[in-house]
Amino acid sequence: MDISPRLPPFNENVAKRYIDAAVQTSGLPEFLGIRTTFVEPGRMRVQIPVDPKLVTRIGNMHGGVLSALCDHVLGSVCYLHMPDGYWAATTEFKLNLLAPVSSGTVTAEATIIAMTRTTAVVRIDVTNDGRPCCAAQGTVLILPPRQPKPTG
């Protein structure tokens, strides 16, 4: 019995842009050093180095960094199945911090659990050099392109 979710069509062009843009991100993903390393239908993997600028005074990566990483990949994986111009808006997500992170590389793998035209539920498994350090799940709204406001 196949229990994989039925997903809207996979957009190869978007997938290619995520991989090609690994060094061309901007904003918070650029600051955090997030790099997309793998995409396939319904799944995306990103990595972030444990940089000293992201570590607290006690030597562990701040939980807010792991939260931002999860939020980023939660929405990003949905773009692989969304029409061009649509956007994903996080409505909620839950995060369990499982182990401290103080060095190495953090990898987050997002898997779409369910997706309709208007919503998606995504699970994110996060590891630090292979050791589970965070588990998350969230929901995004899938919204059509914003229409310009009328002038006048």
C-alpha positions as CSV (number, residue, x, y, z in Angstrom):
1,M,0.0,0.0,0.0
2,D,1.4,3.3,-1.1
3,I,0.8,6.0,1.6
4,S,2.9,8.8,0.0
5,P,1.0,12.0,-0.4
6,R,-0.4,13.0,-3.7
7,L,1.4,16.2,-4.7
8,P,0.8,18.8,-7.3
9,P,3.2,18.5,-10.3
10,F,6.9,18.9,-9.5
11,N,8.4,22.0,-11.0
12,E,11.9,21.1,-12.3
13,N,12.8,24.7,-13.1
14,V,12.2,25.8,-9.5
15,A,14.2,22.8,-8.2
16,K,17.1,23.7,-10.5
17,R,17.0,27.3,-9.3
18,Y,17.2,26.2,-5.6
19,I,20.3,24.1,-6.3
20,D,21.9,26.7,-8.6
21,A,21.1,29.5,-6.1
22,A,23.0,27.7,-3.3
23,V,25.5,30.6,-3.3
24,Q,23.1,33.3,-4.4
25,T,20.7,33.5,-1.5
26,S,19.9,36.8,0.2
27,G,18.5,38.1,3.5
28,L,18.3,35.7,6.5
29,P,19.2,32.6,4.5
30,E,22.4,34.3,3.3
31,F,23.3,35.5,6.8
32,L,22.8,32.1,8.3
33,G,24.7,30.4,5.4
34,I,21.8,28.1,4.3
35,R,22.7,26.1,1.3
36,T,20.3,23.8,-0.6
37,T,22.0,20.4,-1.2
38,F,19.2,18.2,-2.5
39,V,15.7,18.4,-4.0
40,E,13.3,15.8,-5.3
41,P,9.5,15.7,-5.4
42,G,8.2,16.4,-1.9
43,R,11.6,16.6,-0.3
44,M,14.4,19.2,0.2
45,R,17.6,19.1,2.2
46,V,19.5,22.2,3.3
47,Q,22.7,22.7,5.3
48,I,24.1,25.3,7.5
49,P,27.6,25.5,9.1
50,V,27.9,26.0,12.8
51,D,29.4,29.5,12.6
52,P,30.7,31.3,15.7
53,K,28.4,34.2,15.0
54,L,25.4,31.8,15.5
55,V,26.6,30.4,18.8
56,T,25.6,31.6,22.3
57,R,28.0,32.5,25.1
58,I,27.7,29.0,26.5
59,G,28.9,27.5,23.1
60,N,25.7,26.2,21.6
61,M,23.9,27.3,18.5
62,H,21.0,29.5,19.4
63,G,17.6,27.8,19.2
64,G,16.3,30.7,17.2
65,V,18.8,29.8,14.4
66,L,17.4,26.3,14.3
67,S,13.9,27.7,14.3
68,A,14.8,30.0,11.4
69,L,16.3,27.1,9.5
70,C,13.2,25.0,9.9
71,D,10.9,27.9,8.9
72,H,13.0,28.5,5.8
73,V,12.9,24.9,4.6
74,L,9.2,24.5,5.6
75,G,8.2,27.0,3.0
76,S,10.9,26.3,0.5
77,V,10.0,22.7,-0.1
78,C,6.5,23.7,-1.1
79,Y,7.7,25.9,-3.9
80,L,8.8,22.7,-5.7
81,H,5.1,22.0,-6.3
82,M,3.5,25.5,-6.6
83,P,2.6,27.4,-9.7
84,D,5.1,30.2,-10.6
85,G,4.3,33.4,-8.8
86,Y,2.5,31.7,-5.8
87,W,4.0,32.0,-2.4
88,A,4.1,30.0,0.8
89,A,3.2,31.7,4.1
90,T,4.0,29.9,7.4
91,T,0.9,29.8,9.6
92,E,2.4,27.7,12.4
93,F,5.1,25.3,13.3
94,K,6.2,23.3,16.3
95,L,9.8,22.6,17.1
96,N,11.4,20.1,19.5
97,L,15.1,20.8,20.4
98,L,16.6,17.4,21.0
99,A,20.3,18.0,21.5
100,P,22.7,20.9,21.7
101,V,24.6,21.9,18.6
102,S,28.1,23.4,19.1
103,S,30.2,22.5,16.0
104,G,30.1,20.9,12.6
105,T,27.2,21.1,10.1
106,V,23.4,21.1,10.7
107,T,21.3,19.4,8.0
108,A,17.5,19.9,7.8
109,E,15.4,17.7,5.6
110,A,11.9,18.7,4.9
111,T,9.3,16.2,3.7
112,I,5.8,17.2,2.5
113,I,3.3,15.1,4.4
114,A,0.2,16.6,2.8
115,M,-0.5,19.3,0.2
116,T,-3.6,20.8,-1.4
117,R,-4.1,23.8,-3.6
118,T,-4.1,26.0,-0.5
119,T,-2.2,24.4,2.3
120,A,0.7,22.1,3.0
121,V,1.9,20.2,6.1
122,V,5.6,19.6,6.3
123,R,7.9,17.6,8.6
124,I,11.5,18.7,9.2
125,D,14.1,16.4,10.6
126,V,17.3,18.2,11.7
127,T,20.7,16.5,12.4
128,N,24.1,17.8,13.5
129,D,26.8,15.7,11.8
130,G,24.3,12.8,11.7
131,R,22.9,13.1,15.3
132,P,19.3,14.2,15.6
133,C,19.1,17.6,17.2
134,C,15.7,19.0,16.3
135,A,12.3,17.8,15.0
136,A,9.7,20.1,13.6
137,Q,6.4,20.1,11.8
138,G,4.4,23.0,10.3
139,T,1.7,24.3,8.1
140,V,1.9,26.8,5.3
141,L,-0.8,28.6,3.3
142,I,-0.3,28.6,-0.4
143,L,-1.3,31.9,-1.8
144,P,-1.7,33.2,-5.4
145,P,0.4,36.1,-6.7
146,R,-0.3,39.4,-5.0
147,Q,-2.3,41.7,-7.3
148,P,-1.1,45.3,-7.5
149,K,-3.2,47.8,-5.6
150,P,-5.2,50.0,-7.9
151,T,-4.0,53.6,-8.0
152,G,-6.2,56.6,-8.2
